[in-house]
Amino acid sequence: MIGIVMFFVALLALLLGFPVAFTFGGIALIFGVWAEGFDMFAFMPYRIQSIMENTVLMAVPLFVFMGLVLQKTKLAEQLLESMGRLFGGVRGGIAISTVLVGALLAASTGVVGASVVAMGLISLPVMLKYNYDKGLACGTICASGTLGQIIPPSIVLILLGDVLGIPVGDLFQAALYPGLVLVGAYVVYILIYAKLNPESASVIAPDESISRQQEVFKALKAVLPPLTLIIVVLGSIFAGIATPTESAALGGAGAIVLALFYRQFSWGMLYDAAKETVKVTAMVFAILLGATAFSMAFTYTGGDMLVEEWMLAIPGEKWGFLVITMLVILLLGFFIDFVEICFIIVPMIAPVAELLGINMTWFAILVAMNLQTSFLTPPFGFSLFYLKGVAPDGVTTRDIYRGVIPFIAIQIVVLASILFFPNFYGM
């Protein structure tokens, strides 16, 4: 039972606000030495070396760098302005354009915080100006900003690929269709909401100073460069021309080319993007090292065998296991971040999934879709904090919480459809 006690102590420490990496590493050290002595950690240097030599994980800093460079080119601003005008004549058009831009930003930047902040600064004031319901406006921005967790190239999918031993390219291909279904579900919800509540999602009067052809041309000019980069990066992976790590390097170089195209390139911008990349990468790898020590101590104390025994005893075999694990991950997402779930919870349940004969690519997509909700679920959903930080004074936390609830429900419905109708998604 030492491993199980260790797990709950770590969970309590995280809820109390202790740093994630040091929590995992410190608790592993205390419980590991108590159970087995210092000899338990004799192989830890070899594990660290294995992590540092893992070429798959090299894609993480490269995709983060690509996203940060694109964020600093004012890509989101140009996309939102042009798409907003394009869909302005449709009731709920600004919200729809926010979802579509969120999908494009997800596929080109993948940085949730950057996407939510950018759309919160640009799109939210416009929606409020046209008397959009505050809940609808906030929910749309938060949900659209988190699409980067499921639409490739997603950092979550890279981490899951490494943890589960699945080729990242296969995960990217498998996640594309569910991601597009989720985008479509958001758009359908907005259209229905606008139809039922016309006063909550008004239309924008057309700009008489510009023709419809010019509006379309302006929108294409804003969309085509990032879309080209997405097609090159993902296309090279899907076609088998490049590995995810190689295509991530290509994406980083392509982002610099786009910065030059938008005339936003400067050495200061490049330095800032590189510095932020180092910060994010250091955070991810510090957590990974702490999680490695934790999983080692958890395994040595027999915690993995106990979890396996409990999981295999769940009624319903495969389906019982899947439903319970999805519920557990969903509930944990209310309180802890996706990185901790990836590195601690997933390695505990993955061996059981393999024993039950579950398709691991399908399992990884279920987990990724589930983890996306962790960014939206109160009280600790990061997207909620990002939006609150840039929202105007009139927007309350209650408005944001009220707005995300329908989108959380949509995500759960799409997750359930992937769980019960995998053939529909080609899995």
N, C-alpha and C positions, 0 to 999 in steps of 0.2 A: 504493500500500500504506500510505500515511501514515494514512488513516482507520482501517484495520484495526489497525495498531499502536496508535493512539490508543484504540481500543475496549478492547484487551487491557490497556493501561496503566491505564485507568479501572477495569476489573474487578479488577485486582490491588490498586489503591488502596482500593477498597471492601472487599475481603477483609482488608486490613490494618487496617481500622477507621476510615479517614478519613471526615469528614462528607460525606454524599451530594451535597448541593447544591454545596458548595465544590469537591468532586472533579470533578464534571462541568464547572462553570464554569471552574475553574483549568486543567484539562487542555485544554479547548477553546481557552482563551486562548493557552496555550503552543504547541500544535500549529498553531492557526490563524494566529498571527503568524509562526511558522516557515515555514508553507506559502505564505501569501498576503499577509502583512503586516497592519497594523492596519485597512486599508480593508475587510477582510472583515466587520468588526463595525459598519460604518457604518449598517446597517439594523436593528441590534439594538434601539435605542429604539422603533422602530415595532412590532417583534415584541412587546416588553414591553407597549406600549400596547394591542396587539390582545388579549393575554392578559387584561389588566386590564378590558377592555371586553366580555369574553366572558360573556354572560348565563347560558350553560349551567353554567359553573364556579361561578356564584353559589350553585348548589344544594349545593355541597360544604359550606361553613360552616353553611348552614341545616339540612341533615340531621344534621351533626355536633352542632349545638346541640340539635336535637330529641332525639337519642340521649342526650346527656349529662344533659339535664333529666330524661328518663325514668329514667335510671340512678339518679339521686339521689332518686327518689320511692320507692325500695325496691320497685320493680315486680317485679324478679327474685325477691326474697325471698317476696313474697306468691304469685306464680305457682308457684314451686317447692314451697312448703308445701302449697298446695291441690291441685295436680296430683299431688304425691307421694302424698297420701292417697287421691286418686281412683284411681290405678293401683297402689296399694300391695298389693292382693290378687293381682296378677299377678306371676308369677315374672320378675324383671328389671324390675319396674314402676317403680322409682325411676329406673333408667337410661332407660327409655322416656319417663318424664315429663320428664327432663332434656333429651332430644332435642326433645320437643314445645315445651318452654319456650324452648329455644335457637332454634327456628324462629320463635316469636313475638317473641323479643327481636331476632332478626335483622331481622324485618320492621318492628319498631317503633323499635329503637335503631341497629342496624347497626354498633355500635362493638365490634370483636372483643375488645379488651383488657378492656372493661367486662363483657362477657358471660362470658368465661372466668373472670375474677376473682370475679364475683358467684356463679357456679355452683360454683366451686372452694371458696368460703367456706361456702356453704350446703349444696350437694348432696353434696360429697365426704365430709364427716364423717358424714353420714347413711348413705351407702352403705358406708363402712368400719365403721360401728356394726353394720350388718346383715350383716357378713362378705362383702361383695362382693369379688370378685377386684380387686386394686389396679389391674392393667392395664386391665381392663374399665371401672372407674370413671374412671380418668384419661383413657383414650381417648375415652370417651363425652363427657366435659366438654370436652376440647380440640376434638373434631370438631363438637360442637353449637355451640360458641362461634364457630367460623369460618363458620357458615352465612350470616352477614351479608355475605360476599363474593360470594354468588351470588343469594340471595333479595333481591328489591328491597324498599326503595330502597337499592341498594348503591353505595358510593363508587367501587368498582372499575368498575362499569358506567357511572357518570357520566364517569369519566376516560377509559375506552375509547371511549365515545360521542364525546367531544371529539377524541381522537386519531384515530379512524377516520372522523369526520364522519358518524356515524349518529345519528338522533334518539334521545335517551335514553329517551323513552316506548316506542319500539319495542323497545329492549333490555330494558326492565323487563318488558314483556309476554312476550318470548321467553324470559326467564330464569325466569319463574314456574314453569312445568311441570318443567324440569330440577331446580330447587331442591326441589320437592315430591317428585320421584322419589328424590332423594338422601336426603331425610328418611325416606321409606318404606323405602329400602334399609338405613338405619341401624337402624330399628325391627325389620325382619326379621332382621338379623344378631344383634341383642340377644336376640330371642325364641329363635332357633336356639341361640345360645351358652348361654342360660339352660336350655334344654331338655336340651342335652348335658352341661352342668355345673351341675346344680341346687344344689350346695353353694356355688357362686360367685356366685349371684344369688338370694338368699332373698326371701321375701314379708314384708310388714309385717302384723302382727296388727291387725285392725280396732279402731278406737277406740270402746269401748262407750259413752262419754259423749256421742257424737254419732251421729245417725241417718244412713243413706245419703242420704236426701233433703237433709239439712242439708249433707252433704259436697259433693254436686253443686251446691247453691245457692252455697256458699262458693267453689267452683271457678269457677262462672260469674261470680260477682261480681269475681273476680280477673282473669278472662280477657276479659270483654266490653268494659271501657273501652279497653284497648290495642288489642283487635281492631277496635273501632269506629274508632279513629284510623287504623289500617292501611287499613281499607276506604275511609275518606274520602280519605286521601292517595293511595293507589294507584288507587282508583276514579275520582278526578278526573282522573288522568293517562290511564287506559285509556279513559275515556269521551270524552276530548278536551275536557273542560271547562277544564282548567288545564294549563299547561306544567309540566315537572318543577320548575323554579325556583319557580313560583307555589305548587305543591303542597308544596314544601319549606318555604316560608314559612308555609303553612297548618299543616304538621306542627309547626313550632316553636311556633306559637300554641296548637295543640292539646295539645302537651306541657305547656305552662304550665297549661292548663285541667285536665289530669289531675293535675298536681302539687297544684292546689287541691282536686280531688276526693279525693285520697289524704291531704289535710291535711299535705302535706310542703313546701308553698311557703314560702319565706322569701327576703328580699332577699339574704341571704348565699349561699343556694343558687343564686340567679339570677346573682350576681356570679361565683361559682366556675365555673358552667357556661359563662358568657360568656368567662371568662379561659382555660379549657381549650380552648374553640372557637377562640380567637385563636391559641393555641399550635399546635394541629393544622393549622389553615388556613395559618398562616405556614410550617410545615414543608412542606406539600404544594406551596404556591406557590413557595417557595424552590427546591425540587427541580425544579419545572416550568421556572423561569427558567434554572437551571443546565443542564437537559436541552435547552432551546431553543438555548442557546449551543452545546452539544455537537453537537446534530443539524445546526446550521448549519455548524460546522467540518467535521463528518463528510461532509456533502453537498458542500461546496466542494472538499474534497480527493479527491472521487471515490469515497469509500467506499461510497456507496449504489449506484453502478453496479456495483461489484465484487460486493457482496452479491446484487444482482439477477441478475447473470451466473451466480454460483454456484448460487443457488436454482433458476433456470430450467434448470440443467443436471442437477438431481436426477432420477434415473430414476423413472418412474411419473407424471410430470407433476403433476396436481393432488393425487392421493392420496399420491404420494411426498413432495411439499412439505408437505402437512398432517401426515403422520406424523413427518417429521423435525423440523418446527417445534414440534410438541407435545412431542416428546422433549427438544428443546433447552430449551424454556421450563420443563418439568418439572425438568430437571437444574439449570438456573439458579436455580430456586426453592429448592433446597437451600442456596444461599449468599447470594442477594440478595433484597431485599424486592420486593413487588408493584409499588410506586410506580416503582422504577427500571426494572422490566421494562415497565411501561405506557409510560413516557416515552422509553425508549431502544430496547429490542428491538422492540416492536410497530411503531413508525414505520419501522424498517428492513425489516420483512417485509410490511407492509401493501400497498405498491405491487405486490409480486410476486403477492400473493393476488388483487388486482384484475386484474392482467394474465392470470392463469389463469382468470378468470371465476368465482371463488368468491363465494358469497353472503356479504357482509360482516357481516350480522347473525349468521348462523350461525358465522362465523369468530370474531366477538367473544365469543359465548357459549362456544365452545370454549376461548378464551384465558382467560375469566373463571373457568370451571370448573377449568382447569389452575392458574391463579394461586391458587385457594383452597388447593391442596395445599401451597403455599409456607409457609403458616402452621403446617403440621403436620410437614413433613419435617425430620428432624434433619440437621445439628447446629444450624441457626439458625432453626428454626421459632418464630415469636414466641409462639404459643399455648403451647408447651412451657415457655417462660420465664415467661409470665404465671402458669401453673398451679403451677410449681415455687415461685414466689415466695409463694404463699398455702397450699401443701400442708402438712399436718401432718408432723412429724419422721419418722414411719414410712414415708412415701412417698419413694422414691428416684427419681433421674433415670432409672434403668434401667426402673423400673415405668412411667414416663410414656412413654418411647420404645417399650417393648414394647406398651403399650396402644394407641398411635396407628397402629401398622403395619397392623392389619386395616382401620381406617377409611381410611387412605391407599389401600389396595388397592381398597376400595369406591369411592372417588372416581375412581380410574383406570378401573375397570369402567364407571362411569356416563359418564365422559368418552369412553371407547371407544364406548359405545352412542350417544352424541350424534354422534360422528364417523362411524360406519358406518350408523346408522339415523336420519338427521335427520328423515325423514318421520314417524316415531313421535312426535317432539316438535313437529310442525307447522312445520318449517323447510324 
